[in-house]
Each structure stands twice: as C-alpha cells, then as structure tokens.
Amino acid sequence: MHKLGVITTLLGLILSVVGLIVGFWQMFHGAEQAEFWLRLVPLGFVGLLLGVTLTQMSRKQ
C-alpha cells in the first residue's frame, strides 16, 4: 500500500506541474487545447491527496 501511495503521489505531482506549465504556455500563445491541459491540474491534486492518504495509512498499520 505504501508503494502505491508513493507512485500515486508522484503521478499527481507530475500531472499538476505539467498541466500548469503546458496549459499556461498554450494559453499565452492562443492555442485551443489550453483547457485540456489546465483540466489536468485538479486531477493531479486528487492524485496527490490520494497518494499522501495511502502513504500515511500504510504507516499506521
């Protein structure tokens, strides 16, 4: 469970960072796909929350 939490945390962090960087870069250049990339940010935060929760729950057992 701990390993799954670490992997989920890293994936959530990657989704958030990539979504922010690419989304704002495309928004400043007027691309239409900026919304898609910015929609990855909340999914990244959910992944971060889930990963941290799984990691902390596995340490309690």
Helices and strands as residue ranges (DSSP letters): H 2-28, H 34-38, H 40-60
